[in-house]
Amino acid sequence: MQNSFTFGPDIKAHSVTFRLWAPLQDRVKVRIEQHGEWEMRRQQDGWHIADVPQARPGDLYKFMLSDGLEVPDPASRFQPNDVHGPSELIDQTFEWRMERWKGRPWEEIVIYELHVGAFTEAGTFLSAIEKLYHLQRLGITAIQLMPLSDFSGRYGWGYDGVLPYAPDSSYGRPEDLKMLVDAAHERGICVFLDVVYNHFGPDGNYLPTYAPIFSNRHKSPWGNGLNYDGEGSRFVRDFVIQNAIYWLSVFRMDGLRLDAVHAIKDDSDPHVLNELADSVRQALSDRHIHLILENEDNNSGLLARDPHGKPSHFTAQWNDDIHHALHVAATGETFGYYRDYVDYRSHIGRALTEGFVFQGEHMGYRGRSRGSPSAGLPPTAFISFMQNHDQIGNRAMGDRMVTSHSIEAIKAIAAVYLLSPQIPMLFMGEEWGATTPFPFFCDFDEELNSKVRLGRKEELSRLPGFDAEDAPDPTSEATFRSAKLRWDEAEQDKALNAYYERLITLRREKIVPLLPHAQGHSAVHAKSGSLVQVTWRLGQAKLGLIANLSDQAIAAPIPAEVQTLFTSGNIASAQIDPWAVAWGLSS
């Protein structure tokens, strides 16, 4: 498998071939600690290559550019001394216990997003294994790891990675990550990885010094966009496409979540996103592979299905629309982008039945139209959630909903999104009502840290209700440590965890068998009134929801059959109490 990748070292039986695509450099050397330096042969296409018989797994190496600058391998498999240090030659041989694992069908997926560094006190791949029993008992069928690509510093969210082939050393070694994946598979749990192909971080990205990695033809929130459609773009495209295949094959990941694809600009045909999806599915056709998007543009075309109902390219998208509407219902907050979801009952109904709330309509917060029609997509093309790393971490204090809002409201929202035909996602600790915050945190040098502090303060000051003066210092180790889950909380009050477990069990037993029959245009919702009322046709079955997502009782006739599956809160024949939810299932 290792030899099938163009980028990175090629370890053979008696030598190692080092490769660097550096068209902006006339001369490059590879320097191997304890062994010496080797001149690399420059090819016409900009590659520099050297075969070194003395090199062995475990050796540390760097590339020396013509001006003397020493850089790590951009396709380094491991950086034991962080992003500015040498790269380590890694033997990818690993004895998988679950060699025959093929993954799970998408309909069975219940996602649990986690940050490796904050998931446990130790914050490592190996310590995460110790908590898999909890997730298995809860009914989780997939964990989604926040980005692992090597980033600068001792801690960070991971979205500032600069070496996309190297799992960050603060979490452990590559073989430790494989052990985590293998252990998850033993428990029937898939592993998804969050990957970032829209930008590189600000510290440790040496690529622009020797390769045309960026293009001034396109801009992103982080500066010039990646060069996916200009001169030399073939190599840039291959770099990220092979990276996706690398994580899925070498580490046997079951899927990827692609960060902020709306910021990936490409005027060529096919678009790099479609080429990536096609390449991944062709390379790994023998397993269930799921490709997830984050896309603020609500581009439903990326989620298209083929005539057999299978994803043409991408499996599903994080549905921020349903989060925002559910959040307004539970909290009453209407500042920032939440202002566009004040009519939350109607918006929740539309999000549950059609996917996106904004399907081309004007969105006030953006000042322009957003989205495209999505009602023709099956509900499984959308991932629904009550919280995630962004929606918690982009609050000034990184506070969770449970710390300031009623448990009844949270339970009601959970009952809505965990039993709907969309694919649900929890954020770590949500199931037991974790009170630990999840603020933004990073660790750069002092110059960059100062810029981050200022930028974060300015960003938060623009959001009504957020006091930037009180926000924790994002560069402080104390801020990072505050985000670590307190597992003792999970043992103190098990009632909420049991509630989540009950919902997920109901989903597995009653809802999942119906999802292969879920099609687009198969649901309707009441567009007026004080209740959220939705009905889905799932093959020969009918699934119904009635919910009072408010703190006031509502007088309304309740059909008897609506209570046949699940009820939370008090429901009488003519009244539904505050935060009461009822689900019904009939043939």
C-alpha positions in Angstrom: 0.0 0.0 0.0 2.8 2.4 0.9 4.3 2.2 -2.6 1.0 3.3 -4.2 1.4 6.9 -3.1 3.3 9.4 -5.1 4.0 11.7 -2.2 6.3 10.8 0.7 9.1 8.2 1.1 9.0 4.9 -0.7 10.5 2.3 1.7 11.8 -0.7 -0.1 13.6 -3.8 1.1 17.1 -2.4 0.8 16.7 1.3 0.2 14.4 4.3 0.6 13.4 6.5 -2.3 12.9 10.1 -1.1 10.7 12.3 -3.2 9.9 16.0 -3.1 7.9 18.0 -5.6 9.7 21.3 -5.6 9.5 22.9 -9.1 10.6 26.3 -7.7 13.9 24.8 -6.6 16.9 24.0 -8.8 18.7 21.9 -6.2 17.5 19.9 -3.2 19.3 17.6 -0.9 18.0 15.1 1.6 19.8 15.0 5.0 19.3 12.0 7.2 20.4 12.3 10.8 23.3 10.0 11.6 23.8 9.1 7.9 24.6 12.3 5.9 23.4 14.2 2.9 22.4 13.1 -0.6 21.9 15.3 -3.7 18.5 14.7 -5.2 18.0 14.3 -9.0 15.8 17.0 -10.5 13.2 15.8 -13.0 11.7 17.9 -15.7 8.3 17.9 -14.0 9.7 19.4 -10.8 10.2 16.3 -8.8 13.5 15.8 -6.9 14.4 12.1 -6.2 17.1 10.3 -4.3 17.6 6.6 -3.5 19.4 6.0 -0.2 20.5 2.5 0.6 21.4 3.4 4.2 18.0 4.7 5.2 15.8 2.6 7.5 12.5 3.0 9.3 13.0 5.2 12.4 15.5 7.5 10.7 14.9 11.2 10.9 15.3 13.3 7.7 14.8 16.8 6.2 15.1 18.3 2.8 17.7 21.1 2.3 16.7 23.7 -0.3 19.2 25.6 -2.5 19.3 28.6 0.0 20.1 26.3 2.9 16.6 26.3 4.4 15.8 22.8 5.9 12.2 21.7 5.6 10.2 18.6 6.7 8.7 16.3 4.1 5.3 17.8 3.2 4.0 14.2 3.1 5.8 13.2 6.3 4.2 10.2 8.0 5.2 11.4 11.4 6.8 14.5 13.1 8.1 13.4 16.5 9.4 17.0 17.2 6.5 19.0 15.8 6.1 20.8 12.5 9.6 22.4 12.3 11.4 19.3 13.2 12.6 16.4 11.0 10.3 13.8 9.5 10.5 10.2 10.7 10.6 7.2 8.3 7.6 5.1 9.3 7.2 1.4 8.6 3.4 1.1 8.0 3.3 -2.6 8.7 0.6 -3.4 11.2 -1.2 -6.6 12.3 -4.9 -5.7 12.1 -7.1 -7.9 14.3 -10.1 -6.7 12.3 -8.6 -7.3 8.9 -12.0 -8.4 7.4 -13.9 -5.3 8.7 -16.0 -3.8 5.9 -17.6 -1.0 7.8 -21.3 -0.3 8.3 -24.1 0.8 6.0 -24.9 4.5 6.3 -28.4 3.9 7.6 -26.9 2.4 10.8 -24.7 5.3 11.6 -24.9 7.3 14.9 -22.0 9.7 15.0 -20.0 10.8 18.1 -17.7 13.8 17.4 -14.7 14.0 19.6 -11.4 15.8 20.1 -8.7 13.3 20.9 -6.8 15.7 23.2 -9.9 16.7 25.2 -11.7 13.4 25.2 -9.7 12.0 28.0 -7.3 13.4 30.7 -4.3 11.9 28.9 -5.5 13.1 25.5 -4.0 10.3 23.5 -5.1 7.7 20.9 -4.4 4.9 23.4 -6.4 6.5 26.3 -9.4 7.0 23.9 -9.5 3.2 23.5 -10.4 2.9 27.2 -13.6 4.8 26.7 -14.9 2.9 23.7 -16.9 0.6 26.0 -19.0 3.6 27.0 -19.7 4.5 23.4 -20.5 0.9 22.5 -23.0 0.6 25.4 -24.5 4.0 24.4 -25.2 2.7 20.9 -22.7 4.8 19.0 -21.7 3.3 15.6 -19.2 5.9 14.4 -16.7 8.2 16.1 -15.7 11.3 14.2 -12.2 12.5 15.1 -11.5 16.2 14.8 -8.5 16.9 12.5 -5.3 15.0 13.3 -2.9 16.5 10.6 0.2 17.7 12.4 -0.3 21.3 13.6 2.0 23.7 15.4 2.2 23.5 19.2 1.1 21.3 22.1 -2.6 21.6 21.6 -5.2 22.9 19.1 -8.5 22.2 17.4 -6.6 20.7 14.4 -7.8 23.0 11.7 -4.4 24.7 11.4 -2.6 21.6 10.3 0.3 21.9 7.9 1.4 18.3 7.3 -1.7 16.4 6.2 -0.2 12.9 6.1 1.2 13.0 9.7 -1.0 12.4 12.7 -0.1 15.0 15.4 2.5 13.6 17.7 0.7 15.1 20.8 -1.8 12.3 20.5 0.7 9.5 20.0 2.4 7.6 17.2 0.8 6.4 13.9 0.6 2.8 15.2 -1.3 4.1 18.3 -3.9 5.6 15.9 -4.2 2.2 14.1 -4.7 0.5 17.5 -7.6 3.0 18.2 -9.2 2.3 14.8 -8.8 -1.5 15.2 -10.2 -1.4 18.8 -13.2 0.7 17.5 -13.9 -1.8 14.8 -13.8 -4.7 17.3 -16.7 -3.0 19.0 -18.6 -2.4 15.8 -17.7 1.3 15.7 -16.7 3.0 12.5 -14.0 5.8 12.6 -14.4 8.9 10.5 -11.7 11.6 10.2 -12.2 15.4 9.8 -9.8 16.6 7.0 -9.0 20.1 5.9 -8.4 20.7 2.2 -9.4 24.4 2.0 -6.2 25.9 3.6 -3.0 25.3 5.6 -2.2 26.6 9.0 -0.1 29.7 9.6 2.9 28.0 11.2 5.0 25.3 9.7 3.8 25.4 6.1 6.9 25.5 4.0 5.3 24.4 0.7 5.1 27.9 -0.9 8.9 28.1 -0.7 9.3 25.4 -3.3 5.9 24.6 -4.9 3.0 26.6 -6.4 0.6 25.4 -3.7 -1.5 28.6 -3.6 -3.2 30.6 -6.3 -4.0 34.4 -6.2 -6.9 33.7 -8.6 -9.0 32.5 -5.6 -9.3 33.9 -2.1 -10.4 32.2 1.1 -11.0 33.4 4.6 -7.3 32.4 5.3 -5.8 34.2 2.3 -5.0 32.9 -1.2 -6.8 29.7 -2.1 -5.2 26.4 -2.9 -4.1 26.0 -6.5 -6.6 23.5 -7.7 -7.0 24.9 -11.3 -3.9 26.8 -12.3 -0.4 25.9 -13.5 0.9 22.9 -11.5 -2.5 22.2 -10.1 -2.4 18.5 -11.1 0.2 17.9 -8.4 -1.8 19.9 -5.8 -4.9 17.9 -6.7 -3.1 14.6 -6.4 -1.6 15.7 -3.1 -5.0 16.0 -1.4 -6.7 13.2 -3.3 -4.0 10.7 -2.3 -4.2 12.1 1.2 -7.8 11.1 1.4 -7.1 7.6 0.1 -4.1 7.4 2.5 -6.2 7.9 5.7 -8.9 5.5 4.4 -6.5 2.8 3.4 -3.4 2.9 5.6 -5.4 3.7 8.7 -8.5 1.9 7.6 -10.8 4.8 8.4 -14.4 4.4 7.4 -15.1 7.9 6.2 -14.0 11.5 6.0 -15.6 14.8 6.9 -14.4 17.5 4.6 -14.1 20.8 6.3 -15.6 24.0 4.8 -15.8 22.9 1.2 -17.5 26.1 0.3 -14.0 27.7 0.6 -12.5 25.2 -1.9 -12.5 27.2 -5.2 -11.9 25.4 -8.5 -12.9 26.5 -12.0 -11.8 23.4 -13.7 -13.9 20.3 -14.7 -14.2 18.0 -12.9 -14.2 20.0 -9.7 -11.5 18.7 -7.3 -14.2 17.6 -4.8 -15.9 15.4 -7.4 -12.6 14.0 -8.5 -11.7 13.2 -4.9 -15.0 11.4 -4.3 -14.7 9.4 -7.5 -11.1 8.4 -6.8 -11.9 7.4 -3.2 -14.8 5.2 -4.2 -12.9 3.6 -7.0 -9.8 2.9 -4.7 -11.9 1.5 -1.8 -14.9 -0.2 -3.5 -14.7 -3.3 -1.3 -15.8 -1.4 1.9 -18.5 1.0 3.1 -16.9 4.4 2.8 -18.8 7.5 3.8 -17.9 11.0 2.7 -19.4 13.9 4.7 -19.4 17.6 3.9 -19.4 20.8 5.8 -20.8 23.4 3.3 -22.2 26.7 4.3 -23.5 27.3 0.7 -26.1 24.4 1.1 -25.1 23.1 -2.3 -27.5 20.1 -2.7 -25.9 19.1 -6.0 -22.9 17.6 -4.1 -25.3 15.2 -2.4 -27.0 13.9 -5.6 -28.0 10.2 -5.7 -27.7 7.8 -8.6 -30.7 6.0 -10.1 -30.3 3.3 -7.4 -30.3 5.8 -4.6 -26.6 5.6 -3.8 -24.5 8.8 -3.4 -23.1 9.9 -6.7 -20.2 11.6 -4.8 -20.9 12.6 -1.2 -22.9 10.7 1.4 -24.2 13.5 3.6 -23.8 17.0 4.9 -23.7 18.5 8.4 -27.1 20.4 8.4 -26.4 23.6 10.3 -29.9 24.8 9.5 -31.6 22.2 11.7 -29.1 22.9 14.5 -29.8 26.7 14.4 -33.6 26.2 14.4 -33.3 23.6 17.3 -31.0 26.0 19.2 -33.4 28.9 18.9 -36.2 26.7 20.2 -34.2 25.4 23.2 -32.5 28.7 24.2 -34.5 31.6 22.8 -31.2 33.1 21.5 -31.8 35.2 18.4 -28.5 37.1 18.0 -26.1 36.7 15.0 -27.1 34.1 12.5 -29.8 32.8 14.9 -31.9 35.8 14.0 -32.7 34.1 10.7 -34.3 31.2 12.6 -36.8 33.1 14.8 -39.7 31.2 13.1 -38.1 28.0 14.5 -41.2 25.8 14.4 -41.6 26.2 10.6 -37.9 26.0 10.1 -37.6 22.8 12.1 -40.4 21.3 10.1 -38.8 22.2 6.8 -35.3 21.0 7.9 -36.7 17.7 9.0 -38.7 17.1 5.8 -36.6 18.8 3.1 -33.1 19.1 4.6 -32.1 22.7 4.2 -34.1 25.6 5.6 -32.5 28.0 3.1 -32.9 26.6 -0.4 -32.2 29.8 -2.4 -34.0 32.3 -0.2 -32.4 35.5 1.0 -30.6 35.0 4.4 -30.3 38.2 6.4 -27.1 37.3 8.2 -25.3 36.7 4.9 -27.0 39.6 3.1 -27.7 37.4 0.0 -29.4 34.2 -1.0 -28.3 30.9 0.3 -28.7 27.3 -0.8 -30.4 25.2 -3.5 -33.5 22.9 -3.5 -33.0 19.8 -1.3 -36.4 18.3 -0.9 -35.6 15.6 -3.5 -32.8 14.2 -1.4 -33.4 11.4 1.1 -33.3 12.4 4.8 -30.1 10.3 5.2 -28.3 12.9 3.1 -28.4 15.2 6.2 -26.7 15.0 9.5 -28.6 16.5 12.4 -27.3 17.6 15.8 -27.9 19.7 18.8 -24.2 20.7 19.4 -20.8 20.3 17.7 -17.3 21.7 18.1 -18.1 24.8 16.1 -21.5 25.7 17.7 -20.0 25.4 21.2 -16.5 26.6 20.5 -17.5 29.7 18.6 -19.3 31.0 21.7 -17.2 33.4 23.7 -17.0 31.1 26.7 -17.3 27.8 24.8 -20.3 27.0 27.1 -22.6 24.1 26.5 -26.3 24.4 26.4 -26.8 22.3 29.5 -25.1 24.9 31.7 -27.7 27.6 31.2 -30.9 26.0 29.9 -33.4 23.5 31.2 -32.8 19.8 31.0 -36.4 19.4 29.8 -35.6 21.5 26.7 -32.5 19.5 26.0 -34.2 16.2 26.3 -37.0 17.4 23.9 -34.5 18.5 21.3 -32.5 15.2 21.7 -35.7 13.2 21.2 -36.4 15.1 17.9 -33.0 14.7 16.3 -32.1 11.2 17.5 -35.3 9.6 16.2 -35.7 11.5 13.0 -34.8 9.7 9.7 -31.8 12.0 9.3 -28.4 10.7 10.6 -27.8 12.0 14.2 -24.5 13.3 15.6 -23.6 13.8 19.3 -20.8 16.0 20.6 -18.6 14.3 23.2 -20.1 14.4 26.7 -23.5 15.5 25.5 -25.1 12.2 26.5 -24.4 12.7 30.2 -24.8 16.5 30.2 -21.1 17.4 30.4 -20.6 20.8 31.9 -17.0 21.2 30.7 -16.8 24.0 28.1 -15.2 23.6 24.6 -13.6 26.9 23.9 -11.3 27.6 21.0 -7.7 26.9 21.8 -4.3 26.9 20.0 -0.6 27.1 20.8 1.7 29.1 18.4 4.7 31.2 19.0 4.1 34.5 20.9 3.8 36.6 17.7 1.1 34.4 16.3 -0.5 34.0 19.7 -0.9 37.7 20.0 -2.6 37.9 16.6 -5.0 35.1 17.5 -5.9 36.8 20.8 -6.7 40.0 18.9 -8.5 38.4 16.1 -10.6 36.3 18.4 -11.5 39.4 20.4 -12.6 41.3 17.3 -14.6 38.3 16.0 -16.5 37.8 19.2 -17.2 41.5 19.7 -19.3 41.5 16.4 -21.7 39.0 17.9 -24.4 40.4 20.1 -24.6 38.6 23.5 -20.9 37.7 23.5 -18.6 39.7 25.8 -15.2 39.4 24.2 -13.6 41.0 27.3 -14.6 38.0 29.4 -13.6 35.3 26.9 -10.8 32.9 27.9 -7.4 33.4 26.3 -7.4 30.9 23.4 -3.6 30.4 23.6 -3.6 29.5 27.3 -2.9 26.0 28.4 -5.6 26.5 31.0 -8.2 27.1 28.3 -7.2 23.8 26.6 -7.3 21.9 29.9 -10.8 23.4 30.7 -12.1 21.5 27.7 -11.1 18.1 28.9 -14.1 15.9 29.7 -14.6 15.1 33.3 -15.6 11.5 33.2 -16.5 11.5 36.9 -19.6 13.6 35.8 -20.8 10.6 33.8 -21.0 8.5 37.0 -22.7 11.2 39.2 -26.0 11.3 37.4 -26.8 8.6 34.9 -30.3 9.5 34.2 -29.6 11.6 31.0 -27.2 9.0 29.7 -29.9 6.4 30.1 -32.3 8.6 28.3 -29.9 8.9 25.3 -29.3 5.2 25.4 -33.0 4.5 25.3 -33.5 6.8 22.3 -30.5 5.3 20.4 -31.8 1.8 21.1 -35.2 2.8 19.7 -33.6 4.2 16.7 -31.6 1.0 16.0 -34.6 -1.3 16.5 -37.4 0.7 15.0 -36.1 3.5 12.7 -32.9 2.1 11.1 -34.7 -0.9 9.4 -37.0 1.6 7.6 -34.2 4.0 6.4 -33.3 2.1 3.2 -36.9 3.0 2.0 -36.4 6.7 2.8 -36.7 8.8 -0.3 -36.9 12.5 -1.1 -40.3 14.2 -1.1 -41.5 11.6 1.4 -42.4 13.9 4.3 -44.7 16.7 5.1 -45.0 19.1 8.0 -47.6 21.4 9.3 -46.7 24.9 8.2 -48.7 26.7 10.8 -49.6 26.4 14.5 -47.7 26.2 17.7 -46.6 22.5 17.4 -43.9 20.9 15.3 -45.7 18.2 13.3 -44.0 16.1 10.7 -45.0 12.8 9.0 -42.6 10.6 6.9 -43.5 7.8 4.5 -40.9 5.1 4.8 -41.9 2.4 2.4 -45.1 0.9 3.9 -44.6 2.6 7.3 -45.6 6.0 8.5 -43.5 7.8 11.1 -45.0 10.8 12.9 -43.7 13.5 15.2 -45.6 16.0 17.4 -43.5 18.2 19.6 -44.1 21.3 21.8 -40.7 22.9 21.7 -41.7 25.8 24.1 -42.1 26.4 27.8 -45.9 26.9 27.5 -48.6 24.2 27.4 -50.4 24.0 24.1 -54.0 23.0 23.7 -54.4 20.7 20.7 -56.0 17.4 19.8 -53.4 14.6 19.9 -54.1 11.5 17.7 -53.9 8.4 19.8 -51.5 6.6 17.5 -48.9 9.3 17.8 -47.8 7.9 21.1 -47.1 4.4 19.9 -43.3 4.7 19.7 -42.0 7.2 22.2 -43.2 9.9 24.5 -41.2 12.4 26.5 -43.1 14.8 28.8 -46.8 14.9 29.6 -49.3 14.5 26.8 -53.1 14.4 27.3 -55.8 13.9 24.7 -56.3 17.6 24.2 -53.1 19.2 25.5 -49.3 18.8 25.1 -47.2 20.1 28.0 -44.0 22.2 27.6 -41.1 20.3 26.0 -43.2 17.3 25.4 -42.4 15.1 22.4 -44.3 12.2 20.9 -43.3 9.8 18.1 -45.7 7.3 16.4 -45.0 4.5 14.0 -47.6 2.6 12.0 -47.8 0.4 9.0 
